Amino acid sequence: MKITSPKLNENPEQINLNEALQEDYYISNSTVCSLEGIEESEGKIIFDQVLFKQASFVDLHLYQVEFIDCIFEKCDLSNVVMEQAVFHRVEFLACKLFGANFADARLTDVRVCENHANYLNLSFSKLKKVSFNNCTLNHADFIDATLQHIEFEACEIDEANFTDTSLDGVDLSSTTYENLLVSLEDLKGCTVSMEQAIGFAKSLGVIIKE
């Protein structure tokens, strides 16, 4: 699967986001290292070609925020609330997404690499061309989400919740977990390893004879 990478300009200007938002809710061609003074947005904010570098979004509330051609590098987004957010050509690199709430969001051409993302909430979201690589996604919620061209590569997904979410076309064979919340109907078309297939069979009460 080919994911289109963010298109950032070279040497973006480092800005004070708190000051910039007092003038405009469209932030472009910038580097943001601090969100100090930002509590929650009162209007829609658009970030276009922005590098967030080691910035903390902890407990921040940003509703209907939009990120276009953005990179989050070693940022802490623990317990951030970004419901109905839009992520288009975005990368999350070595970030903390513990308990991040992206419910009802839209993600297109997104890479999530080496993130700690336990309890990540993507319920009711639409994901298209999204790659999760070497991430911890234990107890993550994908309830009633739409997954189209999704990759889970070497991820931990124990107790992840895929209720009412079709996994048709999704490859889970390289993931590790003890239990998943998913129906047999929604597993149709999903690729799993032999060990995982045996685990699903045992959950149905099937006796495996070796």
Residue pairs with C-beta under 8 A, 6 or more apart in sequence:
1 129
1 131
1 149
1 151
2 129
3 109
3 110
3 111
3 129
3 130
3 131
4 89
4 109
4 129
5 89
5 91
5 109
5 111
6 49
6 69
6 70
6 71
6 89
6 90
6 91
7 49
7 69
7 89
8 49
8 50
8 51
8 69
8 71
9 29
9 49
12 29
12 30
12 31
12 49
12 50
12 51
13 29
13 30
13 31
14 30
14 31
14 32
14 33
15 27
15 30
15 31
15 32
16 34
17 27
17 32
17 34
17 35
17 38
18 35
18 36
18 37
18 38
20 27
20 30
21 27
21 38
21 41
21 45
25 41
25 43
25 44
25 45
25 46
26 45
26 46
26 48
27 45
27 46
27 47
27 48
27 50
28 47
28 48
28 49
28 50
29 48
29 49
29 50
30 49
30 50
30 51
31 50
31 51
31 52
31 53
32 50
32 51
32 52
32 53
32 55
33 52
33 53
33 54
33 55
34 55
34 56
35 55
35 56
35 57
35 60
38 60
39 60
39 61
40 60
40 61
40 62
40 63
41 61
41 62
41 63
41 65
44 64
44 65
44 66
45 62
45 65
45 66
46 65
46 66
46 68
47 65
47 66
47 67
47 68
47 70
48 68
48 69
48 70
49 68
49 69
49 70
50 67
50 69
50 70
50 71
51 70
51 71
51 73
52 70
52 71
52 72
52 73
52 75
53 73
53 74
53 75
54 73
54 74
54 75
55 72
55 75
55 76
56 75
56 76
57 75
57 76
57 77
57 78
57 80
58 76
58 77
58 78
58 79
58 80
59 78
59 79
59 80
60 80
60 81
61 80
61 81
62 80
62 81
62 82
62 85
63 81
63 82
63 83
63 84
64 83
64 84
64 85
65 82
65 85
65 86
66 85
66 86
66 88
67 85
67 86
67 87
67 88
67 90
68 86
68 88
68 89
68 90
69 88
69 89
69 90
70 87
70 89
70 90
70 91
71 90
71 91
71 93
72 90
72 91
72 92
72 93
72 95
73 93
73 94
73 95
74 93
74 94
74 95
75 92
75 95
75 96
76 95
76 96
77 92
77 95
77 96
77 97
77 100
78 96
78 97
78 98
78 99
78 100
79 98
79 99
79 100
79 101
80 100
80 101
81 101
82 100
82 101
82 102
82 105
83 101
83 102
83 103
83 104
83 105
84 103
84 104
84 105
85 102
85 105
85 106
86 105
86 106
87 105
87 106
87 107
87 108
87 110
88 106
88 108
88 109
89 108
89 109
89 110
90 107
90 109
90 110
90 111
91 110
91 111
91 112
91 113
92 110
92 111
92 112
92 113
92 115
93 111
93 113
93 114
94 113
94 114
94 115
95 115
95 116
96 115
96 116
96 117
97 112
97 115
97 116
97 117
97 120
98 116
98 117
98 118
98 119
98 120
99 118
99 119
99 120
99 121
100 117
100 120
100 121
101 121
102 120
102 121
102 122
102 125
103 121
103 122
103 123
103 124
103 125
104 123
104 124
104 125
105 122
105 125
105 126
106 125
106 126
107 122
107 125
107 126
107 127
107 128
107 130
108 127
108 128
108 129
108 130
109 128
109 129
109 130
110 127
110 129
110 130
110 131
111 130
111 131
111 133
112 130
112 131
112 132
112 133
112 135
113 131
113 133
113 134
113 135
114 133
114 134
114 135
115 132
115 135
115 136
116 135
116 136
117 132
117 135
117 136
117 137
117 140
118 136
118 137
118 138
118 139
118 140
119 138
119 139
119 140
119 141
120 137
120 140
120 141
121 140
121 141
122 140
122 141
122 142
122 145
123 141
123 142
123 143
123 144
123 145
124 143
124 144
124 145
125 142
125 145
125 146
126 145
126 146
126 148
127 145
127 146
127 147
127 148
127 150
128 146
128 148
128 149
129 148
129 149
130 147
130 149
130 150
130 151
131 150
131 151
131 153
132 150
132 151
132 152
132 153
132 155
133 151
133 153
133 154
133 155
134 153
134 154
134 155
135 155
135 156
136 155
136 156
137 152
137 155
137 156
137 157
137 160
138 156
138 157
138 158
138 159
138 160
138 177
139 158
139 159
139 160
139 161
140 157
140 160
140 161
141 160
141 161
142 160
142 161
142 162
142 165
143 161
143 162
143 163
143 164
143 165
144 163
144 164
144 165
145 162
145 165
146 165
147 165
147 166
147 167
147 169
147 170
148 169
149 169
150 169
150 170
151 171
152 170
152 171
152 172
152 174
152 175
153 174
154 174
154 175
155 174
155 175
155 176
156 175
156 176
156 177
157 172
157 175
157 176
157 177
157 180
158 176
158 177
158 178
158 179
158 180
159 177
159 178
159 179
159 180
159 181
160 177
160 180
160 181
161 181
161 182
162 180
162 181
162 182
162 186
163 181
163 182
163 183
164 183
164 186
165 182
165 186
166 186
166 188
166 189
167 182
167 186
167 187
167 188
167 189
167 190
168 188
168 189
168 190
169 189
169 190
170 189
170 190
170 191
171 190
171 191
172 190
172 191
172 192
172 193
172 196
173 191
173 192
173 193
173 196
174 193
184 200
184 204
187 200
192 200
198 208
201 208
202 208
